[in-house]
Amino acid sequence: MQETAAGLPPETDPRARPLADLQALLKGRSIALVGNAASLFEGHHRIDDHDIVIRMNRGPFVLGDEGRAGNRTDILLVSRFRGEEYLSAAPHVVWMTPKYRNKLKAAEVERLYFYPPAWWQEVVDQIGSRPSTGCMGIDLIARLAGPENIHLYGFDFWKSPTTYTGEIRPGPHSPNSEESFARARLRPERIAG
């Protein structure tokens, strides 16, 4: 795969926001990647103490008790799209899935970063199934900022329901493979349910 001078793959769409800008924002910062497991609300997490708070999909819209899950969203990772609702939910929005990119309007593409399809395929090959937004998020941040900067919250790998559906529904994802993927990259104390 061809890479840019910054060691990143070429942009998927030249109209999109460059991943190098996202890398500059993340590098050397303490990052909270907040998952959507209901277990997120079982403890009190100092999520907003991190330099950068990243949430996924419907995460910013179901914060609940902000004292336990923080209230900031600096970056939103999405695999489904709700137009302006998502684009205005955070200053930085990353389209994660390789699906549906061709359905985005030009004005939307210009406001998004894109997770490279080649990285998506590498994760698929490693875990043997379609990765969740959270799994892709771990990969993205580890590549851009280094795994030593990541702290996971609300990641219990489908042992509790999703906060916004109330269901345990892994769909095409492999909970065991994704947990192994995360644990191979992060120290145990960096992963909170």
Secondary structure as GFF3:
##gff-version 3
##sequence-region A 1 193
A	DSSP	alpha_helix	19	26	.	.	.	ID=ss1
A	DSSP	beta_strand	31	34	.	.	.	ID=ss2
A	DSSP	three_ten_helix	38	42	.	.	.	ID=ss3
A	DSSP	three_ten_helix	47	49	.	.	.	ID=ss4
A	DSSP	beta_strand	52	56	.	.	.	ID=ss5
A	DSSP	three_ten_helix	59	61	.	.	.	ID=ss6
A	DSSP	alpha_helix	66	69	.	.	.	ID=ss7
A	DSSP	beta_strand	75	78	.	.	.	ID=ss8
A	DSSP	alpha_helix	84	87	.	.	.	ID=ss9
A	DSSP	beta_strand	92	95	.	.	.	ID=ss10
A	DSSP	three_ten_helix	101	103	.	.	.	ID=ss11
A	DSSP	alpha_helix	106	109	.	.	.	ID=ss12
A	DSSP	beta_strand	112	114	.	.	.	ID=ss13
A	DSSP	alpha_helix	117	127	.	.	.	ID=ss14
A	DSSP	alpha_helix	133	145	.	.	.	ID=ss15
A	DSSP	three_ten_helix	147	149	.	.	.	ID=ss16
A	DSSP	beta_strand	150	153	.	.	.	ID=ss17
A	DSSP	alpha_helix	175	185	.	.	.	ID=ss18
A	DSSP	three_ten_helix	188	190	.	.	.	ID=ss19
A	DSSP	beta_strand	191	192	.	.	.	ID=ss20
###
